[in-house]
Amino acid sequence: MNATELQAKTPDQLRDSLVALKKEAFNLRFQQATGQLENTARMRAVRRDVARIKTVLNQKAAVAAAN
């Protein structure tokens, strides 16, 4: 997921994606705690995707507030 894809989405779609990624992050943390996590790099990717979505949401909010 890159920033240009996120810019094209609406804030509602971004929030839905954010919720889904947070659920995935929770499940990954649970798997890691129980020793079942195989792809540890996925945790980092999910964290970064969450940060990207939050950044785009904040940018969209700033643009909306400026208008």
C-alpha positions as CSV (number, residue, x, y, z in Angstrom):
1,M,0.0,0.0,0.0
2,N,1.5,3.3,-1.0
3,A,0.6,6.9,-0.4
4,T,-0.8,7.6,-3.9
5,E,-3.3,4.8,-3.5
6,L,-4.3,6.2,-0.1
7,Q,-4.7,9.7,-1.4
8,A,-7.4,8.5,-3.9
9,K,-9.5,6.9,-1.1
10,T,-12.2,8.8,0.9
11,P,-11.8,9.4,4.6
12,D,-14.4,6.7,5.4
13,Q,-12.5,4.1,3.3
14,L,-9.3,5.1,5.1
15,R,-10.9,4.6,8.5
16,D,-12.2,1.2,7.5
17,S,-8.8,0.2,6.3
18,L,-7.3,1.5,9.6
19,V,-9.7,-0.6,11.6
20,A,-8.9,-3.7,9.6
21,L,-5.1,-3.1,9.9
22,K,-5.4,-2.6,13.7
23,K,-7.3,-5.9,14.0
24,E,-4.5,-7.6,11.9
25,A,-1.9,-6.0,14.1
26,F,-3.6,-7.4,17.2
27,N,-3.8,-10.9,15.7
28,L,-0.1,-10.7,14.8
29,R,0.9,-9.7,18.3
30,F,-1.2,-12.5,19.7
31,Q,0.5,-15.0,17.3
32,Q,3.9,-13.7,18.3
33,A,3.1,-14.1,22.0
34,T,2.0,-17.7,21.5
35,G,5.0,-18.5,19.3
36,Q,2.9,-19.1,16.2
37,L,4.0,-16.1,14.1
38,E,5.9,-17.2,11.0
39,N,6.3,-14.0,9.0
40,T,7.7,-11.4,11.5
41,A,8.2,-8.8,8.8
42,R,4.4,-8.6,8.4
43,M,4.2,-6.8,11.8
44,R,6.5,-4.1,10.6
45,A,4.5,-3.7,7.3
46,V,1.2,-3.4,9.2
47,R,2.6,-0.8,11.6
48,R,3.9,1.3,8.7
49,D,0.6,1.0,6.8
50,V,-1.2,2.2,9.9
51,A,1.1,5.2,10.0
52,R,0.6,5.9,6.3
53,I,-3.2,5.9,6.7
54,K,-3.0,8.2,9.8
55,T,-0.8,10.6,7.9
56,V,-3.1,10.8,4.9
57,L,-6.1,11.2,7.2
58,N,-4.4,14.1,9.0
59,Q,-3.4,15.7,5.7
60,K,-7.0,15.5,4.4
61,A,-8.3,17.0,7.7
62,A,-5.8,19.8,7.4
63,V,-6.9,20.6,3.9
64,A,-10.5,20.5,4.9
65,A,-9.9,22.8,7.8
66,A,-8.0,25.3,5.7
67,N,-10.9,25.7,3.3
